[in-house]
Amino acid sequence: MFETLTKAAGDKILALMGEYAADSRTDKIDLGVGVYKDETGVTPIMSSVKKAEARILADGKTKTYLGIAGNKAFGAAVLKAHFGR
């Protein structure tokens, strides 16, 4: 059944991130994912994110993962808030 499948093309952003990591130059610019990094190369975690993570951890009742669509109630609420539907 799977013998007819062909390998999917590689993800270009992941490839770019790999090239960045392999480049030893100190003056390079990261054009990959595009997250902020401070002068030491660390991406800081905002205090609001830490608070949200603590709340999720404290209130969590399951470790079930969401599907690709994510939280459908949240998506519907965003659509209603932005587009009135």
VENPE-V696403 format. One record per backbone hydrogen bond with DSSP energy under -1.0 kcal/mol. NH is the residue of the N-H (numbers start at 1). CO is the residue of the C=O. If there is no record, write none. Layout:
{{NH;CO} {NH;CO}}
This chain:
{{5;2} {15;11} {16;12} {17;13} {18;14} {19;15} {20;16} {21;17} {22;18} {23;19} {38;42} {41;38} {50;46} {51;47} {52;48} {53;49} {54;50} {55;51} {56;52} {57;53} {58;54} {59;55} {60;56} {70;67} {75;71} {76;72} {77;73} {78;74} {79;75} {80;76} {81;77} {82;78} {83;79} {84;80}}
